[in-house]
Amino acid sequence: MIATAQSVSSNDASVAAAAATSNSAFLTFQLGGEAFAIGILAIKEIIEYGDLTEVPMMPACVRGVINLRGAVVPVLDLQARFGRVPAAVSKRTCVVIVEVGSQEQRQVVGVVVDAVSEVLDIPHAEIEPAPDFGTRIRSDFIRGMGKVRGKFVILLDVDKVLSLDELDVLAAAPADQAAETAH
């Protein structure tokens, strides 16, 4: 089952059309009982969770890789990336395919989420700065706090959460430890 980000809000085509063209549109999802969101412009598609191939000696946050129309796509567990217990897989678990990186080096990455909620247009006036303390994830991972229906949604900065340089360092750590153990 493959769905585009625009089809997530299928009950209101005008919301989906507005979301696709607006830079204040976000895909909201659940993760560990909390509401998070990623800017819609970074999202390529949403797919059903499954058919992951585990890769040895990867950091705990890397669940494995998938074959996405012939391309190898790494899949990360956001719960583990945030230093929490890895997410349990349920019927609603899915993989959100995002594109991260700079203009010169773009990378497609999948992230495991508990459930996708909806596409929302959050006006800039309803976005507060990231708090300096008190969050259970690194503050540099947070783009802001969106106010939606009287509650906060944590707006993630996917380029920081899924930083290619930082993930390379994390991936090298298990290999370095294995080399030290072998000596």
N, C-alpha and C positions, 0 to 999 in steps of 0.2 A: 504494500500500500504506500504510494508516494503521493504527497500532497504539496502544493506550493504554499508559501506563506500567505498568499492572498486568499486561498481557499479555506483557510482556518476560520475566517469570518464569513462563511458562506451564507448565513442567514441575513446578511445585509451587504449587498454588493456595493453600495455607495460608500460604506465604511472601508471596505477592502480597497476600492479605487483611490480613496483619499489617503489611506495608509501607504499605498505603494508609491505615492508621489510626494509624501511629506517627510521631512527629516525629523519630525517629532512623533512619528509613529513607532510603536514598539510591539513586539511579540511578547506577551506575558506567559509565564509558565510557573509551575509549582516545583519546588525543590526542598525536600525535607520539611514540608509544612509551611514554607515561606513563599511569598510571591516575589518573583524576579522578572526582569524584562531585558530584552536586547533590542537595539535599534533595528528596525525592519530592513534598512538598506544593507546590513551585513548578512542578512539571512538569504540563503539560496533555496532551501527547501526543508521539509520535515518528512522523516521516514519512520517506518515502524522499526522498533528495536529488534535486532536479531542478526544471525550469521556473522558474528564477530570472530575474528581470528586473533588469538592472544599472541603477543610478541614478547619473547623472553627478555628479561633484564630491563624492562621499562619501569618508569616511576609508577607508584601506586595509582596516580590519577589517570594513567593511560590504560583504558579498558582493552584496547586492541586496535585492529584496523578492519575496515569493510571495503568491499569492492563496489564502487559506485559508478556504474556504467563504464567499467574498464579502468577506472582510476583508483589507486590505493589511498584511502582517506583514514587518517588516525581518528580514533574516537576517545574523547576524554570524559571522565566522570567529574562533573563540577563539584559534587559533594566532597570527593577526595581532594580535589584541587583546593578547596577551601579548608582543608585540614580536618574534615569530618569523616565519619564512617561512610564508606562507599554506598551509593544508592542501591536499594533493593529493587529488583526488576518486577514490575506488575503488568497488568493488561494495558494500562495507560502509558507506560514508559515508552518514550520515543527518542529519536536522535534528531537534533536540530543541526542542520548543515549550515555552517557559517563560513564566510571568507574573511580572513584576518591578514594583518601585515601592512607593509607600506606599498606605495604604488609600484615600486620596483620588484618587490618580493611578496606576492600574494599567495596565501596558502588556504586550502579548503580543509576544514576541521569539523568533525562531528562532536556534539556535546550531548551527553545523556541527561534527560530531564524526566522528572516523575510524571508530569502531564502538561500538555500545552493548554493554555486557557483561551486567549483571544488576542486579536490585534486591536490595540488602542491608540488613539491619538491623544497624547498628553501634552497640553499646551505648555510652553516654556514657563509661563507664570505659575504653573502647578508643579514645577520641579525645583526642589530645594537642593542646596549643596550637600555633598557627602559629609556625614558626621566625622569628626576627628577621632572619636573614641566610641566605645560601647557597641560596635558591630562585631559579629562573629566571623567576619571575613576581613581581609586586608582592605584598608581604606582606599588604596590606590586602585583596587578592582572596581570601585563604585564610581560611576559617572554622576550619580545624583539619586535623590529620593523623589519618586513621582507620587503625587497625591491622586488617588483614584477612589472615588466613592467613600471618602472619609478614612481610607486606609493608605498606608505607604506601600509602594512597590519599589524594590531595590533595582535601580537601573545600572546594569553592568557595563563596564568599559571592556568590550571583548578583545580589543587589541592588547590590553594589559593582562586580562585573565588568561588569554591564550597566547601570550607573548612567545614568539618562535625562539628568541634568544634564551629566554628563561627556561622554556621546555627543553631546549638542547642541553642546558646545564643540568637540569633534573635527570635527563636521560643518560648523561655521561656519568653521573654519580654512581649508579649501580654497577656500571662497567668498571669504574675505578676501584670500587670496593671489591669486586670479584678478582681483579688483577692483584690487589694487595693480599687477598686471602690465598691466592695460588702461590705466592712467594713465600 
